[in-house]
Amino acid sequence: MAAMQRFALICLAGAFGTGARYLIGVGCVRAFGPNFPVGTLIVNVVGCFLIAVVMQVAARDMISETTRYVLATGVMGCSPPTPRSTTSRRGSSISGRGASSLSTSARRCSCVCSPAIWEQVLAGVSDGLMRSQ
């Protein structure tokens, strides 16, 4: 696949991922209220888990390099500053309303649920399953 085609696919996937992140955030604010960034937490935890799944599948050569880039970089936006800055901004607005413990909890959850941690968990589970067969 040509480099420009790959780039265009990643950009399109990024637009889809951005729209999905926005809709999840809006839906969570409507469902749970604005006092805790539930949408950010859900997007970050699920996104990190899915990135780890993609990386594990890619490590076993089950998907192409382009598919890996489209999913991990495009759809799920694998750029570390994004979740961190979103959580920090959201946490600052929560802290301003006197809910600093909620803000701290949201930041900690987002940091703990990184793709690297999920990838190690999945690798361990996968290796365990392979040994039992």
N, C-alpha and C positions, 0 to 999 in steps of 0.2 A: 504494500500500500504506500502510496506517495505521502511524503511528509505533510503536504498541505491538506490532503484528504484526512489524514489522522488528526491534524490540528482542527479542522472544521468539525469533525465528529466530537472531539473533546469539548469544543466550544458549545455545540448543540446540547451535548449531555450536561454541560455546566448550566445552561439555561434551564433545562428540565429540573436539575437538582436545586437550583436557586428557587424556582417556582414552588417546588415541593416543600422546601424548608420554610418558605414564607407561609404557605397554606397550613402547614402543621403548626407553626407559631400562632397564627391567627385563630385557628381552631382551638388550640389549647388555652389561649387567653379567654376566649368565649366560654369554654367549658370549665376552666379552673380559676379564672380571674387573673389579674395582673400582679398579684403579690409575690409569686414565685415563678421563675422562668421554666415552667414545665416543658414548654415547647422546645426550648434550647436544650434542656437536659435530655429529652427524648431523642431529638435529632442527633445530638452528640453521641449518646450511648449506642443507639441503633446504627448510626453511621460508622462509628469506630468498629463495631462488631462486624458490619458488612464489609468494611475495608479489609479487616483481618481475614474474613472468609475468602474474599477475592485474592488476597496475597497467598493464602494457603493453596487455593485452587491453581493459581498461576505457578506456584513453586513446583507443582506436580505436572506442569505442562499440559493442563487440561483446557486452558483458554489461551488465546493469542495475546501477544504483547499489546496490540492495539486495543483489544477488549479490556485488558487490565487497566490501561490508561484511561479509556473511556469511562469505565465504572468507578475506579478509585479516584482519579483526578477530576473527571468531568462530573458525573452524577453526584458522587459523595463529597466532592470538593476537598480532596486530601491536602489541605494547606493548613498547617498548624496554627498560624496566626488567626484564622477565621473563628474557630470555636472559642479560642482563648479571648479574643477581643470582644466577641459577642457576649460571652459570659461576664467579662469584666465590665463592659458597658451596662449590661443588664443588672449586674451585681451592684454597680454604683447607684443606679436608680432605685434599687431596692434599699440599699444602705441609707440613701437620702430620706427614705420614708420610715427609718427606724427599725428595719428588719435585718440587721447586720448578720445575725446567725444564719438566716436563710441565704443570704448572699454568700457567705463563706461555704455553706453546704453545697450550693450550686457549683461554685468554683472547684471544690474538692472532688465532687462527682465527675465533673468534666475532665479533670486531670487524671483521675484514677482510670477512667474508661478510655485509655488511649489505644490506638490500633496495635501498638507494639505489645501491650499487655494481652489483648484479646488474641493476637496471633500466637503468642506463647501458649495460652490456654488451649486454643484449637490444635496446635501442634502436639501438645501432650495428649489430648483426647484422641486425636487421629492416630498417634503412635500406639496408644493403648489398645485401640480397636484393631489395628493391624496385627499386633502381637497376639490378641485373643483368637484370631481366625486361623 
